[in-house]
């Protein structure tokens, strides 16, 4: 048996020993590990996606903050 096969068996044994309440977390961790292999371009779960990242640069107009100090500080 190869070292890789032995390691896979040990991982399966560890998963089988997990209590039921830990299985979901183990599944999420495995998805994170496999997501880097090009299997998916989307985040592993919807909770992993941050909608603010889609908005970066949405307010890039330079004059939005012009003369703001006077309004804020009365200067």
N, CA, C and O atoms as a GROMACS GRO file, in nm:
protein
  300
    1UNK      N    1   0.085  -0.117   0.000
    1UNK     CA    2   0.000   0.000   0.000
    1UNK      C    3   0.090   0.124   0.000
    1UNK      O    4   0.188   0.131   0.075
    2UNK      N    5   0.056   0.221  -0.085
    2UNK     CA    6   0.137   0.342  -0.093
    2UNK      C    7   0.112   0.434   0.025
    2UNK      O    8   0.013   0.419   0.098
    3UNK      N    9   0.200   0.528   0.043
    3UNK     CA   10   0.185   0.626   0.152
    3UNK      C   11   0.056   0.707   0.133
    3UNK      O   12  -0.012   0.738   0.231
    4UNK      N   13   0.025   0.740   0.010
    4UNK     CA   14  -0.097   0.815  -0.020
    4UNK      C   15  -0.222   0.734   0.017
    4UNK      O   16  -0.316   0.789   0.074
    5UNK      N   17  -0.222   0.607  -0.016
    5UNK     CA   18  -0.336   0.522   0.018
    5UNK      C   19  -0.352   0.508   0.168
    5UNK      O   20  -0.463   0.509   0.220
    6UNK      N   21  -0.241   0.494   0.238
    6UNK     CA   22  -0.244   0.484   0.384
    6UNK      C   23  -0.301   0.611   0.446
    6UNK      O   24  -0.382   0.606   0.539
    7UNK      N   25  -0.258   0.724   0.393
    7UNK     CA   26  -0.308   0.851   0.443
    7UNK      C   27  -0.458   0.866   0.418
    7UNK      O   28  -0.531   0.914   0.505
    8UNK      N   29  -0.503   0.826   0.301
    8UNK     CA   30  -0.646   0.833   0.270
    8UNK      C   31  -0.727   0.746   0.368
    8UNK      O   32  -0.833   0.787   0.414
    9UNK      N   33  -0.678   0.628   0.398
    9UNK     CA   34  -0.746   0.540   0.493
    9UNK      C   35  -0.751   0.602   0.632
    9UNK      O   36  -0.853   0.593   0.700
   10UNK      N   37  -0.642   0.666   0.673
   10UNK     CA   38  -0.640   0.730   0.805
   10UNK      C   39  -0.740   0.845   0.810
   10UNK      O   40  -0.807   0.865   0.911
   11UNK      N   41  -0.750   0.920   0.702
   11UNK     CA   42  -0.846   1.031   0.697
   11UNK      C   43  -0.988   0.979   0.707
   11UNK      O   44  -1.070   1.034   0.781
   12UNK      N   45  -1.018   0.872   0.634
   12UNK     CA   46  -1.152   0.813   0.639
   12UNK      C   47  -1.182   0.764   0.780
   12UNK      O   48  -1.293   0.782   0.830
   13UNK      N   49  -1.084   0.701   0.845
   13UNK     CA   50  -1.104   0.653   0.981
   13UNK      C   51  -1.133   0.769   1.076
   13UNK      O   52  -1.220   0.758   1.163
   14UNK      N   53  -1.062   0.879   1.060
   14UNK     CA   54  -1.084   0.995   1.145
   14UNK      C   55  -1.224   1.054   1.122
   14UNK      O   56  -1.292   1.092   1.217
   15UNK      N   57  -1.265   1.059   0.997
   15UNK     CA   58  -1.400   1.110   0.965
   15UNK      C   59  -1.505   1.019   1.028
   15UNK      O   60  -1.604   1.068   1.082
   16UNK      N   61  -1.485   0.889   1.022
   16UNK     CA   62  -1.581   0.795   1.080
   16UNK      C   63  -1.592   0.810   1.232
   16UNK      O   64  -1.694   0.774   1.290
   17UNK      N   65  -1.488   0.861   1.295
   17UNK     CA   66  -1.490   0.880   1.440
   17UNK      C   67  -1.553   1.013   1.482
   17UNK      O   68  -1.580   1.034   1.601
   18UNK      N   69  -1.577   1.100   1.387
   18UNK     CA   70  -1.634   1.230   1.422
   18UNK      C   71  -1.778   1.216   1.472
   18UNK      O   72  -1.855   1.134   1.421
   19UNK      N   73  -1.814   1.296   1.572
   19UNK     CA   74  -1.955   1.297   1.614
   19UNK      C   75  -2.038   1.364   1.504
   19UNK      O   76  -1.986   1.443   1.424
   20UNK      N   77  -2.165   1.333   1.501
   20UNK     CA   78  -2.253   1.383   1.395
   20UNK      C   79  -2.251   1.535   1.384
   20UNK      O   80  -2.258   1.589   1.274
   21UNK      N   81  -2.241   1.605   1.497
   21UNK     CA   82  -2.244   1.750   1.493
   21UNK      C   83  -2.118   1.812   1.431
   21UNK      O   84  -2.117   1.931   1.403
   22UNK      N   85  -2.015   1.735   1.408
   22UNK     CA   86  -1.891   1.784   1.346
   22UNK      C   87  -1.882   1.751   1.197
   22UNK      O   88  -1.793   1.800   1.128
   23UNK      N   89  -1.972   1.668   1.148
   23UNK     CA   90  -1.964   1.624   1.008
   23UNK      C   91  -1.983   1.739   0.909
   23UNK      O   92  -1.914   1.743   0.806
   24UNK      N   93  -2.074   1.831   0.938
   24UNK     CA   94  -2.096   1.944   0.847
   24UNK      C   95  -1.970   2.028   0.835
   24UNK      O   96  -1.932   2.068   0.725
   25UNK      N   97  -1.906   2.055   0.946
   25UNK     CA   98  -1.781   2.134   0.945
   25UNK      C   99  -1.673   2.061   0.866
   25UNK      O  100  -1.599   2.124   0.790
   26UNK      N  101  -1.662   1.930   0.884
   26UNK     CA  102  -1.564   1.851   0.810
   26UNK      C  103  -1.592   1.858   0.661
   26UNK      O  104  -1.499   1.870   0.580
   27UNK      N  105  -1.717   1.852   0.623
   27UNK     CA  106  -1.755   1.862   0.482
   27UNK      C  107  -1.716   1.997   0.425
   27UNK      O  108  -1.665   2.005   0.313
   28UNK      N  109  -1.739   2.105   0.501
   28UNK     CA  110  -1.703   2.239   0.455
   28UNK      C  111  -1.552   2.252   0.438
   28UNK      O  112  -1.506   2.313   0.341
   29UNK      N  113  -1.476   2.196   0.531
   29UNK     CA  114  -1.330   2.202   0.521
   29UNK      C  115  -1.279   2.127   0.398
   29UNK      O  116  -1.188   2.173   0.330
   30UNK      N  117  -1.339   2.011   0.371
   30UNK     CA  118  -1.298   1.935   0.254
   30UNK      C  119  -1.331   2.011   0.125
   30UNK      O  120  -1.254   2.007   0.030
   31UNK      N  121  -1.446   2.079   0.122
   31UNK     CA  122  -1.481   2.160   0.005
   31UNK      C  123  -1.380   2.272  -0.016
   31UNK      O  124  -1.342   2.301  -0.130
   32UNK      N  125  -1.337   2.335   0.093
   32UNK     CA  126  -1.237   2.440   0.081
   32UNK      C  127  -1.105   2.387   0.025
   32UNK      O  128  -1.041   2.452  -0.057
   33UNK      N  129  -1.067   2.270   0.070
   33UNK     CA  130  -0.943   2.210   0.022
   33UNK      C  131  -0.949   2.173  -0.126
   33UNK      O  132  -0.851   2.187  -0.198
   34UNK      N  133  -1.065   2.125  -0.170
   34UNK     CA  134  -1.077   2.083  -0.309
   34UNK      C  135  -1.110   2.198  -0.402
   34UNK      O  136  -1.092   2.185  -0.523
   35UNK      N  137  -1.158   2.310  -0.350
   35UNK     CA  138  -1.194   2.425  -0.434
   35UNK      C  139  -1.072   2.482  -0.505
   35UNK      O  140  -1.087   2.539  -0.613
   36UNK      N  141  -0.956   2.469  -0.448
   36UNK     CA  142  -0.834   2.524  -0.509
   36UNK      C  143  -0.783   2.443  -0.627
   36UNK      O  144  -0.685   2.482  -0.689
   37UNK      N  145  -0.846   2.332  -0.658
   37UNK     CA  146  -0.799   2.246  -0.767
   37UNK      C  147  -0.862   2.280  -0.901
   37UNK      O  148  -0.849   2.203  -0.996
   38UNK      N  149  -0.932   2.393  -0.911
   38UNK     CA  150  -0.996   2.431  -1.034
   38UNK      C  151  -1.127   2.359  -1.058
   38UNK      O  152  -1.180   2.363  -1.169
   39UNK      N  153  -1.180   2.294  -0.956
   39UNK     CA  154  -1.306   2.222  -0.971
   39UNK      C  155  -1.424   2.316  -0.985
   39UNK      O  156  -1.526   2.281  -1.045
   40UNK      N  157  -1.412   2.436  -0.930
   40UNK     CA  158  -1.523   2.530  -0.933
   40UNK      C  159  -1.472   2.672  -0.933
   40UNK      O  160  -1.372   2.703  -0.868
   41UNK      N  161  -1.539   2.759  -1.006
   41UNK     CA  162  -1.502   2.899  -1.006
   41UNK      C  163  -1.584   2.976  -0.903
   41UNK      O  164  -1.552   3.091  -0.872
   42UNK      N  165  -1.687   2.915  -0.850
   42UNK     CA  166  -1.775   2.977  -0.753
   42UNK      C  167  -1.726   2.945  -0.612
   42UNK      O  168  -1.658   2.844  -0.592
   43UNK      N  169  -1.761   3.029  -0.514
   43UNK     CA  170  -1.728   2.998  -0.375
   43UNK      C  171  -1.792   2.866  -0.334
   43UNK      O  172  -1.893   2.825  -0.391
   44UNK      N  173  -1.733   2.798  -0.235
   44UNK     CA  174  -1.782   2.669  -0.191
   44UNK      C  175  -1.926   2.677  -0.141
   44UNK      O  176  -2.007   2.589  -0.168
   45UNK      N  177  -1.957   2.784  -0.068
   45UNK     CA  178  -2.093   2.803  -0.021
   45UNK      C  179  -2.131   2.949  -0.039
   45UNK      O  180  -2.044   3.034  -0.055
   46UNK      N  181  -2.258   2.977  -0.037
   46UNK     CA  182  -2.305   3.114  -0.053
   46UNK      C  183  -2.252   3.202   0.060
   46UNK      O  184  -2.226   3.320   0.040
   47UNK      N  185  -2.236   3.146   0.178
   47UNK     CA  186  -2.186   3.222   0.293
   47UNK      C  187  -2.043   3.269   0.271
   47UNK      O  188  -2.000   3.366   0.333
   48UNK      N  189  -1.967   3.201   0.185
   48UNK     CA  190  -1.829   3.239   0.159
   48UNK      C  191  -1.820   3.360   0.067
   48UNK      O  192  -1.714   3.424   0.060
   49UNK      N  193  -1.927   3.393  -0.002
   49UNK     CA  194  -1.924   3.504  -0.098
   49UNK      C  195  -1.955   3.635  -0.026
   49UNK      O  196  -2.053   3.644   0.047
   50UNK      N  197  -1.870   3.736  -0.047
   50UNK     CA  198  -1.890   3.866   0.013
   50UNK      C  199  -1.937   3.963  -0.094
   50UNK      O  200  -1.859   3.998  -0.182
   51UNK      N  201  -2.064   4.008  -0.089
   51UNK     CA  202  -2.117   4.095  -0.194
   51UNK      C  203  -2.045   4.230  -0.201
   51UNK      O  204  -2.051   4.296  -0.304
   52UNK      N  205  -1.979   4.271  -0.093
   52UNK     CA  206  -1.904   4.397  -0.098
   52UNK      C  207  -1.789   4.389  -0.197
   52UNK      O  208  -1.749   4.490  -0.254
   53UNK      N  209  -1.734   4.270  -0.217
   53UNK     CA  210  -1.626   4.255  -0.313
   53UNK      C  211  -1.673   4.284  -0.455
   53UNK      O  212  -1.594   4.327  -0.539
   54UNK      N  213  -1.801   4.260  -0.483
   54UNK     CA  214  -1.856   4.291  -0.616
   54UNK      C  215  -1.869   4.442  -0.637
   54UNK      O  216  -1.873   4.488  -0.751
   55UNK      N  217  -1.876   4.518  -0.529
   55UNK     CA  218  -1.900   4.661  -0.538
   55UNK      C  219  -1.773   4.744  -0.538
   55UNK      O  220  -1.779   4.866  -0.557
   56UNK      N  221  -1.660   4.683  -0.517
   56UNK     CA  222  -1.534   4.758  -0.511
   56UNK      C  223  -1.519   4.840  -0.639
   56UNK      O  224  -1.531   4.788  -0.750
   57UNK      N  225  -1.493   4.967  -0.621
   57UNK     CA  226  -1.478   5.058  -0.734
   57UNK      C  227  -1.610   5.118  -0.780
   57UNK      O  228  -1.611   5.199  -0.872
   58UNK      N  229  -1.721   5.081  -0.718
   58UNK     CA  230  -1.852   5.132  -0.757
   58UNK      C  231  -1.866   5.281  -0.734
   58UNK      O  232  -1.942   5.348  -0.805
   59UNK      N  233  -1.795   5.334  -0.637
   59UNK     CA  234  -1.797   5.477  -0.609
   59UNK      C  235  -1.656   5.529  -0.630
   59UNK      O  236  -1.581   5.549  -0.535
   60UNK      N  237  -1.622   5.550  -0.754
   60UNK     CA  238  -1.486   5.596  -0.784
   60UNK      C  239  -1.485   5.737  -0.841
   60UNK      O  240  -1.384   5.780  -0.898
   61UNK      N  241  -1.595   5.809  -0.826
   61UNK     CA  242  -1.603   5.946  -0.876
   61UNK      C  243  -1.524   6.035  -0.782
   61UNK      O  244  -1.553   6.038  -0.663
   62UNK      N  245  -1.427   6.108  -0.833
   62UNK     CA  246  -1.336   6.186  -0.751
   62UNK      C  247  -1.399   6.304  -0.680
   62UNK      O  248  -1.348   6.344  -0.575
   63UNK      N  249  -1.506   6.362  -0.731
   63UNK     CA  250  -1.560   6.482  -0.669
   63UNK      C  251  -1.660   6.454  -0.558
   63UNK      O  252  -1.715   6.548  -0.500
   64UNK      N  253  -1.684   6.330  -0.526
   64UNK     CA  254  -1.780   6.300  -0.419
   64UNK      C  255  -1.735   6.354  -0.284
   64UNK      O  256  -1.818   6.388  -0.200
   65UNK      N  257  -1.606   6.362  -0.263
   65UNK     CA  258  -1.556   6.410  -0.134
   65UNK      C  259  -1.497   6.550  -0.143
   65UNK      O  260  -1.432   6.596  -0.049
   66UNK      N  261  -1.518   6.619  -0.255
   66UNK     CA  262  -1.465   6.755  -0.270
   66UNK      C  263  -1.531   6.847  -0.168
   66UNK      O  264  -1.653   6.843  -0.150
   67UNK      N  265  -1.451   6.930  -0.104
   67UNK     CA  266  -1.498   7.028  -0.005
   67UNK      C  267  -1.572   6.964   0.112
   67UNK      O  268  -1.658   7.027   0.173
   68UNK      N  269  -1.542   6.844   0.142
   68UNK     CA  270  -1.609   6.773   0.250
   68UNK      C  271  -1.566   6.824   0.387
   68UNK      O  272  -1.645   6.824   0.481
   69UNK      N  273  -1.440   6.867   0.399
   69UNK     CA  274  -1.392   6.916   0.529
   69UNK      C  275  -1.474   7.033   0.579
   69UNK      O  276  -1.506   7.041   0.698
   70UNK      N  277  -1.509   7.123   0.491
   70UNK     CA  278  -1.586   7.239   0.532
   70UNK      C  279  -1.724   7.197   0.586
   70UNK      O  280  -1.771   7.251   0.686
   71UNK      N  281  -1.786   7.101   0.519
   71UNK     CA  282  -1.916   7.052   0.564
   71UNK      C  283  -1.906   6.980   0.698
   71UNK      O  284  -1.992   6.996   0.785
   72UNK      N  285  -1.800   6.901   0.713
   72UNK     CA  286  -1.784   6.822   0.836
   72UNK      C  287  -1.736   6.905   0.954
   72UNK      O  288  -1.786   6.890   1.066
   73UNK      N  289  -1.637   6.992   0.930
   73UNK     CA  290  -1.568   7.058   1.040
   73UNK      C  291  -1.594   7.209   1.044
   73UNK      O  292  -1.547   7.277   1.136
   74UNK      N  293  -1.667   7.262   0.947
   74UNK     CA  294  -1.696   7.403   0.945
   74UNK      C  295  -1.576   7.490   0.916
   74UNK      O  296  -1.574   7.607   0.953
   75UNK      N  297  -1.477   7.436   0.852
   75UNK     CA  298  -1.354   7.511   0.821
   75UNK      C  299  -1.362   7.576   0.687
   75UNK      O  300  -1.267   7.643   0.645
   0.00000   0.00000   0.00000
